[in-house]
Amino acid sequence: MSLLAKIIILCTFVSSAFANSLGFEENSLAKEIILFEANSYRVVTEFNVYSMQKDSKSETSLFNVLAEGDRLSKLFNKQSKDLAPSWQKYRKFTWEKHTQADGDTYVFNDMRILHGDLLVVIENVKKQLNSELLPHKALNKANAVLLIEQLASEYLELSAATFGTFGFAGTEQAIQIEARSAAFERTVRELEKVYASEPQKLKLISKVALRWKFIKNTLLAYNERSAPFAVSKTVSYIRDQLVNL
């Protein structure tokens, strides 16, 4: 083989490897932005759990979620100059206000506005990274995490209002709980299909489905009874199983 041919083959190999590396990086970031969005909803959950319990364990959970948001927010500087600053406003407000007195609905209303601003930026980053084009397994797994965090945050917001703490609940949260419950069930069924040939993974999904049945009726009965701590604990278990997929 001539030297020129060897050089061409080597260049082709390096170029292909570089392209694959870029594709892997983009896929990874496309997944991470969905998980960052999920984490932003979990902030709401942990904020309200602390507002109702006011113990060191729930405060540590809130701190850890904020720290994870700090880590994830730094991954998208190339896609957006607004994401990290928007996250910092949201997380700073959350941490400063989490020890405020109960019953101040304006605290949560302001927090919701900051979260809404952050979600707009996140959506722009998701479009740039073509998150919907993720491999089927990765997309369904990430969406399952997002949906369960959205459900938990909306339910905890309703519960916090019932407990007379920070919650600022309305019909919007109620409607979203119903829609997202159906979407989560569809996503779990899809995960069962894509992991059908992997018994260990399927076992984890079965655990998710079982625990989901445990809290589904509670979530949908948001206007009849409130069980925030049971929901929070069960969602934590579901989250752990999904992370291990």
JOURCOR-V530315 format. One record per run of one state. SS is the DSSP state (hx for helix, st for strand, lp for the rest). FROM is the first residue (numbers start at 1). TO is the last residue. Records with the same first field share a line. If there is no record, write none. Layout:
# JOURCOR-V530315
SS=FROM-TO ; FROM-TO
This chain:
# JOURCOR-V530315
lp=1-2 ; 54-55 ; 77-82 ; 98-104 ; 129-130 ; 134-135 ; 163-170 ; 195-198 ; 221-227 ; 244-245
hx=3-53 ; 56-76 ; 83-97 ; 105-128 ; 131-133 ; 136-162 ; 171-194 ; 199-220 ; 228-243
